[in-house]
Amino acid sequence: MEEIKEIKNKEKKFAAKLSVLSNSTLTLLKLIAGVISGSIGIISEAIHSGSDLLASIITFFSVSEAAKPADNDHQFGHGKYEDFAGFVEGLLIIFASFYIIYEAIKKINHPSLVTMDVGLGLVVMFISVVANFFISKYLFIIAAKTDSPALFADGEHLRTDIFSSLAVFGGLFFVRITGNPIYDPIIAIVVAVIIFSAGYKLCEEARKNLLDASLSENETSQIKEIIGEYVGDEIVSLKYLRTRKAGMRKNIELTLIVNGELQISTAHELCDRIELHIEEHLQNTDVTIHLEPNC
C-alpha cells in the first residue's frame, strides 16, 4: 500500500513540474508576441498563462506538502494543502479575468490607429492550443489516477487556456482579413468570461472541501451499499455515516449496530474487512468505525 502511494506521489510531482515548464514557456512566447503585435488579446492570453504558471507553482508546492505524512501538528495529514491551492488558483484566475476586461474596455474606448501585425500571434496561439491540449489531457489522467484536486485544478486551467487561445486565434484571424482591430479587444472580453467561469468553479469545489462538505451522493451510496452487504448475523444496521474530503484523502466515519454478543477479535476482523472493501471501491480512504451493541 505504501509503495503504491509513493508511486502516485512521484507521478503527481512529475505532472506538476511538467505544467510549470509548459506554462513558463507559453507565458514568455505570448508576452513577446503580444508586445510585438500590439494585441490586447494576446497580452490577455499572456496574463492568463501567467496566472496558470503561478497556479502550477502553487500546485507543485501543494502536491509536495500534501504528500507528507501526518505529524504532531497535522495529525490528520496535510491533504488540505491541495484544497487550499485549488481555492487560491481559482482566485488568481478570477483576478486575471477582471484585469483583461479592464484593459479590453480601455482599448475599445481608445482604439489604436497603428496597424496590428498578427502573423506571429497566430503562430503562437496555434502552438499554445496544441501544447495545452496534450498537457491538460495528461494532467487529467494523473489527477483521476491519484484523486488530486490540485492537479485537476491545474488541468482545468490549461483546458480553459485551449478555448481562450482558440478565441484569440479567431479574433486575430478576423483582424487580419478585415483590417479592423476592434475584434481584438472583443475577443479578449470573451476570453475573460471563459477564465472567470473556470475560476469560479475551482473556488466553489475547493470551498466545499475546505469546509468539510460531504462526499458526493454516488460515493455515499456506494458506502451504504457496501455496508448493506454485511448486514446479517453480525451487523444489524448502519446507524451513522459522516464523510468529508481532504485533498486526495476521503475521511469516512461509520457507526454500526452489531450483535451484542460479538467477540472483540471477531469485531476487529469485521471492521478490517469493511475498511478494505471500501478502499477497493472508493480508494484513498481513511475509515473510522465505531461499533455499538444491539440492545
Phi, psi and omega per residue, in radians:
M1 nan -0.766 3.133
E2 -1.140 -0.632 3.125
E3 -1.132 -0.678 3.127
I4 -1.126 -0.746 3.113
K5 -1.065 -0.720 -3.132
E6 -1.131 -0.704 3.114
I7 -1.105 -0.758 3.132
K8 -1.128 -0.694 3.127
N9 -1.115 -0.692 3.103
K10 -1.135 -0.702 3.112
E11 -1.117 -0.708 3.126
K12 -1.117 -0.769 -3.127
K13 -1.140 -0.702 3.123
F14 -1.123 -0.741 3.123
A15 -1.097 -0.709 3.124
A16 -1.134 -0.718 3.105
K17 -1.108 -0.737 3.130
L18 -1.067 -0.698 3.127
S19 -1.130 -0.731 3.112
V20 -1.071 -0.797 -3.128
L21 -1.096 -0.795 -3.134
S22 -1.088 -0.834 -3.108
N23 -1.158 -0.607 3.098
S24 -1.069 -0.823 -3.109
T25 -1.133 -0.819 -3.086
L26 -1.186 -0.651 3.109
T27 -1.065 -0.777 -3.135
L28 -1.130 -0.777 -3.140
L29 -1.090 -0.773 -3.114
K30 -1.178 -0.669 3.139
L31 -1.118 -0.765 3.116
I32 -1.107 -0.798 -3.131
A33 -1.133 -0.661 -3.133
G34 -1.152 -0.737 3.134
V35 -1.168 -0.763 -3.121
I36 -1.142 -0.755 -3.074
S37 -1.465 -0.403 -3.070
G38 1.323 0.373 -3.083
S39 -1.600 2.114 3.061
I40 -1.179 -0.496 3.104
G41 -1.105 -0.797 3.131
I42 -1.203 -0.704 3.116
I43 -1.107 -0.652 3.081
S44 -1.103 -0.628 3.083
E45 -1.212 -0.603 3.070
A46 -1.122 -0.710 3.085
I47 -1.116 -0.732 3.113
H48 -1.044 -0.843 3.137
S49 -1.173 -0.561 3.085
G50 -1.123 -0.715 3.079
S51 -1.176 -0.608 3.062
D52 -1.124 -0.679 3.122
L53 -1.100 -0.821 3.108
L54 -1.085 -0.688 3.107
A55 -1.122 -0.673 3.132
S56 -1.132 -0.687 3.098
I57 -1.115 -0.745 3.095
I58 -1.097 -0.693 3.127
T59 -1.085 -0.794 3.141
F60 -1.055 -0.753 3.123
F61 -1.108 -0.794 -3.073
S62 -1.180 -0.684 3.109
V63 -1.098 -0.708 3.125
S64 -1.146 -0.741 -3.133
E65 -1.221 -0.728 -3.099
A66 -1.126 -0.431 -3.121
A67 -1.328 -0.240 -3.131
K68 -1.180 2.501 3.123
P69 -1.250 2.879 3.111
A70 -1.074 2.563 3.098
D71 -2.399 -3.016 -3.093
N72 -1.103 -0.589 -3.128
D73 -1.468 -0.417 -3.137
H74 -2.310 1.355 -2.996
Q75 -1.265 -0.275 3.074
F76 -1.806 0.299 3.118
G77 1.580 -3.053 -3.069
H78 -2.021 0.381 -3.057
G79 -1.049 -0.498 -3.105
K80 -1.135 -0.314 3.083
Y81 -0.984 -0.716 -3.120
E82 -1.157 -0.714 3.126
D83 -1.155 -0.726 3.112
F84 -1.101 -0.705 3.109
A85 -1.085 -0.730 3.111
G86 -1.063 -0.677 -3.141
F87 -1.183 -0.775 3.129
V88 -1.098 -0.728 3.121
E89 -1.062 -0.723 3.106
G90 -1.079 -0.734 3.107
L91 -1.108 -0.693 3.124
L92 -1.089 -0.728 3.138
I93 -1.131 -0.750 3.132
I94 -1.087 -0.767 3.114
F95 -1.054 -0.751 3.137
A96 -1.079 -0.666 -3.125
S97 -1.126 -0.724 3.126
F98 -1.155 -0.666 3.140
Y99 -1.146 -0.713 3.127
I100 -1.098 -0.760 3.113
I101 -1.064 -0.734 3.129
Y102 -1.034 -0.848 -3.124
E103 -1.166 -0.661 -3.127
A104 -1.156 -0.742 3.125
I105 -1.115 -0.674 3.088
K106 -1.050 -0.695 -3.105
K107 -1.279 -0.549 3.085
I108 -1.203 -0.736 -3.131
N109 -1.270 -0.494 -3.133
H110 -2.289 1.269 -3.096
P111 -1.089 2.499 3.124
S112 -1.413 2.468 3.106
L113 -1.570 -0.088 -3.134
V114 -1.405 2.309 3.124
T115 -1.199 2.267 -3.104
M116 -1.393 2.445 3.045
D117 -1.763 1.734 -2.970
V118 -1.713 -0.019 -3.073
G119 -1.017 -0.887 3.134
L120 -1.102 -0.677 3.140
G121 -1.066 -0.706 3.128
L122 -1.089 -0.713 -3.141
V123 -1.156 -0.797 -3.109
V124 -1.133 -0.705 3.130
M125 -1.125 -0.644 3.108
F126 -1.137 -0.781 3.100
I127 -1.051 -0.714 -3.131
S128 -1.089 -0.755 -3.134
V129 -1.070 -0.837 -3.098
V130 -1.129 -0.825 -3.098
A131 -1.106 -0.801 -3.098
N132 -1.222 -0.494 3.092
F133 -1.075 -0.873 -3.075
F134 -1.275 -0.698 -3.099
I135 -1.246 -0.709 3.107
S136 -1.121 -0.665 3.104
K137 -1.074 -0.735 3.120
Y138 -1.144 -0.731 3.136
L139 -1.099 -0.709 3.124
F140 -1.126 -0.663 3.125
I141 -1.108 -0.825 -3.129
I142 -1.206 -0.657 3.129
A143 -1.088 -0.731 3.126
A144 -1.201 -0.670 -3.111
K145 -1.180 -0.659 -3.071
T146 -1.824 -0.044 -3.120
D147 0.973 0.853 -3.087
S148 -1.758 1.947 3.097
P149 -1.149 -0.550 -3.134
A150 -1.181 -0.778 3.107
L151 -1.187 -0.623 3.094
F152 -1.113 -0.728 3.105
A153 -1.082 -0.735 3.123
D154 -1.112 -0.703 3.086
G155 -1.107 -0.668 3.093
E156 -1.091 -0.695 3.110
H157 -1.012 -0.858 -3.082
L158 -1.203 -0.566 3.114
R159 -1.188 -0.697 3.073
T160 -1.168 -0.532 3.088
D161 -1.114 -0.576 3.097
I162 -1.068 -0.888 -3.103
F163 -1.167 -0.697 3.141
S164 -1.185 -0.649 3.097
S165 -1.158 -0.666 3.072
L166 -1.108 -0.691 3.120
A167 -1.121 -0.776 3.115
V168 -1.125 -0.704 3.093
F169 -1.010 -0.789 3.119
G170 -1.110 -0.732 3.122
G171 -1.090 -0.765 3.112
L172 -1.126 -0.627 3.120
F173 -1.110 -0.758 3.125
F174 -1.170 -0.645 3.081
V175 -1.068 -0.699 -3.088
R176 -1.195 -0.713 -3.066
I177 -1.488 -0.371 -3.118
T178 -1.838 -0.411 -3.078
G179 1.329 0.108 -3.127
N180 -1.756 2.010 -3.073
P181 -1.338 -0.039 -3.089
I182 -1.127 -0.462 -3.129
Y183 -1.122 -0.490 -3.081
D184 -1.096 -0.974 3.120
P185 -1.189 -0.503 3.107
I186 -1.124 -0.800 3.105
I187 -1.130 -0.599 3.111
A188 -1.060 -0.670 3.110
I189 -1.175 -0.685 3.080
V190 -1.054 -0.755 3.097
V191 -1.028 -0.757 -3.110
A192 -1.088 -0.673 3.123
V193 -1.129 -0.753 3.104
I194 -1.056 -0.781 -3.125
I195 -1.106 -0.773 -3.134
F196 -1.047 -0.763 -3.137
S197 -1.048 -0.762 3.131
A198 -1.132 -0.742 -3.141
G199 -1.101 -0.721 3.139
Y200 -1.108 -0.753 -3.139
K201 -1.082 -0.724 -3.140
L202 -1.132 -0.754 3.125
C203 -1.086 -0.712 -3.107
E204 -1.147 -0.754 -3.136
E205 -1.157 -0.741 3.127
A206 -1.162 -0.648 3.131
R207 -1.050 -0.727 -3.135
K208 -1.034 -0.802 -3.114
N209 -1.235 -0.676 3.134
L210 -1.146 -0.557 3.134
L211 -1.673 0.289 3.054
D212 1.030 0.795 3.022
A213 -1.162 2.688 -3.117
S214 -1.188 2.818 3.022
L215 -1.111 2.919 -3.104
S216 -1.099 2.796 3.125
E217 -1.028 -0.649 -3.136
N218 -1.113 -0.782 3.139
E219 -1.183 -0.695 3.098
T220 -1.091 -0.717 3.123
S221 -1.111 -0.683 3.115
Q222 -1.078 -0.729 3.130
I223 -1.080 -0.791 -3.132
K224 -1.125 -0.656 3.111
E225 -1.148 -0.692 3.112
I226 -1.103 -0.792 3.120
I227 -1.094 -0.658 3.137
G228 -1.040 -0.520 3.133
E229 -1.202 -0.352 -3.094
Y230 -1.741 -0.120 3.130
V231 -1.168 2.236 -3.101
G232 3.004 -2.182 -3.109
D233 -1.227 -0.610 -3.059
E234 -1.604 -0.896 -3.132
I235 -1.731 2.262 3.115
V236 -1.534 -0.823 -3.109
S237 -2.908 2.891 3.009
L238 -1.590 2.096 -3.113
K239 -1.621 -0.645 -2.977
Y240 -2.643 2.402 3.102
L241 -2.399 2.210 3.094
R242 -2.350 2.337 -3.083
T243 -2.364 2.763 3.016
R244 -2.851 3.046 3.140
K245 -2.346 2.418 3.079
A246 -2.278 1.786 -3.045
G247 1.102 -2.206 3.133
M248 -1.517 -0.167 -3.067
R249 -1.556 2.330 3.082
K250 -1.804 2.024 -3.137
N251 -1.635 2.160 -3.064
I252 -2.241 2.207 3.098
E253 -2.067 2.241 -3.092
L254 -2.165 2.450 2.939
T255 -2.092 2.088 -3.073
L256 -2.010 2.391 3.005
I257 -1.537 2.122 -3.067
V258 -2.169 2.952 3.072
N259 -1.009 2.191 -3.056
G260 -1.124 -0.316 -3.113
E261 -1.680 0.141 -3.115
L262 -1.163 2.277 3.119
Q263 -1.276 2.680 -3.079
I264 -1.041 -0.788 -3.108
S265 -1.111 -0.688 3.116
T266 -1.181 -0.705 3.122
A267 -1.119 -0.705 3.134
H268 -1.116 -0.760 3.141
E269 -1.136 -0.631 3.106
L270 -1.113 -0.785 3.131
C271 -1.082 -0.707 3.119
D272 -1.071 -0.729 -3.140
R273 -1.131 -0.732 3.136
I274 -1.146 -0.760 3.128
E275 -1.060 -0.761 3.133
L276 -1.140 -0.708 3.141
H277 -1.086 -0.776 3.130
I278 -1.153 -0.714 3.127
E279 -1.079 -0.704 -3.129
E280 -1.110 -0.580 -3.094
H281 -1.559 -0.713 -3.056
L282 -1.768 -0.519 -3.125
Q283 1.111 2.673 -3.137
N284 0.936 0.846 -3.073
T285 -1.933 2.557 2.954
D286 -2.126 1.854 -3.005
V287 -1.860 2.248 3.051
T288 -2.037 2.163 -3.074
I289 -2.065 2.238 3.044
H290 -1.970 2.242 -3.133
L291 -1.821 2.387 3.049
E292 -2.180 2.380 -3.119
P293 -1.240 2.543 3.070
N294 -1.383 1.880 -3.097
C295 -1.583 nan nan
